[in-house]
Amino acid sequence: MSAAKIDFNDRLLSLGLARVAEQAALASASLVGRGDEKAADQAAVNAMREQLNLLDIAGVVVIGEGERDEAPMLYIGEEVGTGDGPGVDIALDPLEGTTLTAKDMPNALTVIAMGPRGSMLHAPDVYMDKLAIGPGYPENVVNLDMTPRERVEALAKAKGCAPADITVCILERPRHEAMIAEVRATGASIRLITDGDVAGVMHCAESEVTGIDMYMGQGGAPEGVLAAAALKCMGGQIFGRLLFRNDDERGRAAKAGITDLDRVYTRDEMVTADVIFAATGVTGGSLLPRIKREPGWVETTTLLMRSKTGSVRRMSYRTPMWSHT
């Protein structure tokens, strides 16, 4: 039986996916705060790839560590798994927040999503203009054609509060200075983050825990697809528009089969079928605690979600130090 004809059994695959995220986090644990971004990333990549190749899937990495010639492992288009299972798309970031890990700053995660073959947007490695809110709001209450002020005011109206009661998460970058000023002019507050915009978007889905109502700004397009997979499970809306700075980037889009360069993608257009999603905390934050190390032991916490059922699990894994088998 061909891989394409084998059903995508998300329930059976979910625990295996959680293990992939978990092992990547454990591999990077000894490098937290050591100042070496590349070593931390490579450790996570190696562990994630090793675990993926143990799964009975015929997997293709559609969101990965860059083009084949730019990344030693887990590049876009790489085939993973034993080959004896369903054909699946995989979106991953072995260590979302390499700088956060190297500096021991909050919200570094290992992140991976899996869905049936052909279910995820093959986003080129370019920027994406993103806007996200959590669940419980009418469709299109905010959109990318609104100004930052209009977005804040529309969300405040839908939430039944004043703009001053809205908190927006934005990546701290020079390109966002005008956006930050306009949001602050509404009275809204801003949670600035230095890296890790998948976690930033996920924060919107649990605003009662994180205090964040909306995410906006420009970041990596691959991370936009990963964030859409997370919101597919957690609930919420995300909109993304690819941004191109030069002909080389437009060429990457063409290579990925994208012809409408101005298209705004919704969550369900970036991720068209039910998916499973796993994230393990490395340095800790609002969503997940950090890896805990004590004499002889190490403990991780993993968020495991299935969009089909809406189930969300938080799983702790305690193991003798460095015996990750």
C-alpha positions in Angstrom: 0.0 0.0 0.0 1.4 3.4 -0.9 2.0 6.0 1.8 -0.6 8.3 0.3 -3.3 5.7 0.8 -2.5 5.1 4.5 -4.8 7.2 6.7 -3.2 9.9 8.8 -4.0 8.6 12.3 -3.4 11.7 14.4 -4.1 10.0 17.7 -1.5 7.3 17.2 1.1 9.7 15.8 0.6 12.4 18.5 2.7 10.8 21.3 5.5 10.1 18.8 5.4 13.7 17.8 5.6 14.8 21.4 8.7 12.7 21.8 10.3 14.4 18.9 9.9 17.8 20.5 10.9 16.5 23.9 14.2 15.0 22.7 15.1 18.1 20.8 14.7 20.1 24.0 16.7 17.7 26.0 19.5 17.8 23.5 19.7 21.6 23.8 19.4 21.7 27.6 23.1 21.6 28.3 23.6 24.6 26.0 21.1 27.0 27.7 22.9 30.2 28.7 26.2 29.1 27.1 26.3 31.8 24.4 26.6 29.4 21.5 23.5 29.7 19.3 24.8 27.4 16.5 25.7 24.6 18.9 22.3 24.7 20.6 20.5 24.7 17.3 22.5 21.9 15.8 22.0 19.7 18.9 18.2 20.2 18.6 18.3 19.5 14.9 20.2 16.3 15.3 17.9 15.0 18.0 14.8 16.0 16.2 15.9 14.3 12.9 16.9 11.1 14.7 13.5 10.8 16.4 11.6 11.6 13.3 13.3 8.8 11.4 12.0 6.4 14.0 8.4 7.2 13.2 6.4 5.0 10.8 5.7 7.9 8.4 6.6 8.9 4.9 7.3 12.5 5.9 8.4 15.5 3.9 9.7 18.6 5.7 7.7 21.5 4.2 8.8 24.1 6.8 12.3 23.5 7.9 15.8 24.9 8.5 16.1 26.6 5.1 17.0 25.4 1.6 18.9 22.2 1.1 22.2 23.9 0.4 21.9 26.1 3.5 21.1 23.6 6.2 22.9 20.4 7.1 19.8 18.7 8.3 16.0 19.1 8.3 16.0 21.2 5.2 12.9 22.0 3.2 12.0 19.0 1.0 13.9 16.5 3.2 12.3 13.1 3.6 12.0 11.7 7.1 10.5 8.6 8.8 10.8 4.9 8.1 8.7 5.3 4.9 6.2 2.7 6.3 3.3 4.8 7.1 1.1 7.7 5.9 2.4 10.5 3.7 2.7 13.6 5.9 3.7 17.2 5.8 6.0 18.3 8.6 6.6 21.9 9.8 9.3 22.3 12.4 11.6 24.6 14.2 14.0 22.4 16.1 14.9 25.4 18.4 12.6 28.4 18.1 14.7 31.0 19.8 18.3 30.1 19.4 19.4 33.5 20.7 17.0 33.1 23.6 18.5 29.7 24.5 22.1 31.0 24.2 21.3 34.0 26.5 18.9 32.0 28.8 16.0 34.3 28.0 12.3 33.3 28.2 10.2 31.5 25.6 12.6 29.3 23.7 10.7 26.2 22.5 11.2 23.2 20.3 8.3 23.2 17.9 6.9 20.7 15.4 3.6 20.1 13.5 2.4 17.3 11.3 -0.6 16.9 8.9 -1.6 14.9 5.9 0.5 15.3 2.8 -0.3 18.5 1.0 -2.0 20.1 4.0 0.5 22.9 4.7 1.5 26.0 2.8 5.0 25.6 1.4 6.0 29.0 2.6 9.4 30.3 1.1 12.0 31.5 3.5 10.9 35.2 3.3 9.2 37.6 5.6 5.5 37.5 6.3 3.3 40.3 7.6 1.2 38.6 10.4 -1.8 39.4 12.5 -3.2 37.1 15.1 -5.9 37.0 17.8 -7.2 34.3 20.1 -10.5 32.4 19.9 -14.0 33.7 20.6 -14.1 36.6 18.2 -16.2 37.0 15.0 -14.4 36.1 11.8 -12.4 39.0 10.3 -12.9 41.3 13.3 -9.4 42.5 12.4 -7.5 42.2 9.1 -4.2 43.1 7.5 -5.6 46.0 5.6 -6.5 47.9 8.8 -4.0 50.3 10.3 -2.5 49.2 13.7 -4.8 51.8 15.4 -7.9 50.3 13.6 -6.9 46.8 14.7 -6.6 47.7 18.3 -9.9 49.7 18.3 -11.8 46.9 16.5 -10.5 44.2 18.9 -11.3 46.3 21.9 -14.9 46.9 20.7 -15.3 43.1 20.1 -13.9 42.3 23.5 -16.1 44.9 25.2 -13.2 46.9 26.7 -11.2 50.1 26.2 -8.1 50.1 23.9 -6.1 50.7 27.0 -7.1 47.2 28.2 -5.6 45.5 25.0 -2.1 44.1 25.0 -0.3 43.6 21.7 2.8 41.4 21.2 5.3 42.7 18.7 8.8 41.7 17.7 11.3 44.4 18.8 12.8 45.4 15.5 13.6 48.8 13.9 11.1 48.0 11.1 8.3 48.0 13.7 9.0 51.4 15.2 6.1 53.2 13.5 3.7 50.4 14.3 4.8 50.4 18.0 4.2 54.2 18.2 0.8 53.9 16.6 -0.3 51.1 18.9 0.8 53.0 22.0 -1.0 56.1 20.8 -4.3 54.2 21.2 -3.5 53.6 24.9 -2.9 49.9 24.4 0.2 48.3 26.0 2.8 46.3 24.1 4.7 43.2 25.1 8.0 43.5 23.1 9.8 40.2 22.3 13.3 39.9 21.0 12.8 36.5 19.2 10.3 33.7 19.1 7.3 34.8 17.2 5.6 31.3 17.1 5.4 31.6 20.8 4.2 35.2 20.4 1.3 34.1 18.3 0.5 31.2 20.6 0.2 33.6 23.5 -2.9 35.1 21.9 -4.7 31.8 22.2 -4.3 31.8 26.0 -4.7 35.5 26.8 -6.2 34.8 30.2 -2.8 33.2 31.1 -0.4 35.3 29.0 -2.2 38.6 29.1 -1.7 39.0 25.3 -4.7 39.8 23.1 -3.1 40.3 19.7 0.1 39.7 17.7 1.2 41.8 14.8 4.3 42.6 12.7 6.7 41.1 10.2 8.6 37.9 10.8 9.6 34.7 9.1 7.0 33.2 6.8 7.8 29.6 7.9 7.1 30.6 11.5 3.8 31.9 10.3 2.8 28.5 9.0 3.9 26.9 12.3 1.9 29.4 14.3 -1.2 28.7 12.1 -0.8 25.0 12.9 -0.8 25.9 16.6 -3.9 28.1 16.3 -5.6 25.4 14.3 -5.4 23.4 17.5 -5.8 26.1 20.1 -8.4 28.3 18.4 -7.9 31.8 17.1 -7.3 33.6 13.8 -4.1 34.4 12.0 -3.6 36.3 8.7 -0.4 36.3 6.7 0.8 38.1 3.6 4.2 37.3 2.1 6.7 40.1 1.7 9.4 40.2 -0.9 12.4 42.5 -0.9 14.0 41.5 -4.2 13.8 39.2 -7.2 15.6 36.4 -5.4 12.9 36.2 -2.8 10.2 36.4 -5.5 12.0 33.5 -7.2 11.8 31.5 -4.0 8.0 32.0 -4.0 7.8 30.8 -7.6 9.8 27.7 -6.7 7.3 27.0 -3.9 4.5 27.2 -6.4 3.2 30.6 -5.2 1.9 32.8 -8.0 -0.3 35.4 -6.2 2.3 37.4 -4.4 -0.2 39.7 -2.7 -2.5 37.0 -1.3 -3.6 37.2 2.3 -3.6 33.7 3.8 -6.0 32.8 6.6 -5.2 30.1 9.2 -7.1 27.4 7.3 -5.5 28.4 4.0 -2.0 28.0 5.6 -3.0 24.7 7.2 -5.9 23.1 5.3 -6.4 19.8 7.2 -6.4 18.6 10.8 -2.9 18.6 12.3 -1.1 17.6 15.4 1.3 20.0 17.2 3.9 19.6 19.9 6.1 22.1 21.7 8.5 21.6 24.5 9.7 24.4 26.8 13.5 25.0 26.8 14.0 28.3 28.7 10.4 28.6 30.0 7.8 31.3 29.7 4.1 32.0 29.9 3.1 28.9 28.0 5.6 26.3 29.2 8.1 25.9 32.1 11.8 25.6 31.4 13.7 22.4 31.4 14.4 21.5 35.0 17.8 20.0 36.0 18.6 18.5 39.4 21.3 16.1 40.5 20.9 13.0 38.3 17.6 14.1 36.7 16.1 16.3 34.0 12.5 17.2 33.4 10.6 18.7 30.5 7.1 19.8 29.9 5.5 19.4 26.5 2.3 20.9 25.0 0.7 18.3 22.7 -2.4 19.3 20.7 -4.8 17.8 18.1 -6.9 20.1 16.0 -9.3 17.2 15.2 -10.5 16.9 18.8 -9.4 20.2 20.2 -7.5 18.3 22.9 -4.6 20.0 24.6 -2.3 18.0 26.9 0.6 19.2 29.0 2.9 16.3 29.7 5.9 16.2 32.1 8.7 13.8 31.3 11.3 13.1 34.0 14.3 11.0 33.1 17.8 10.2 34.5 20.1 12.9 33.2 21.3 12.4 29.6 19.8 8.9 29.2 17.2 10.0 26.7 16.1 6.6 25.4 
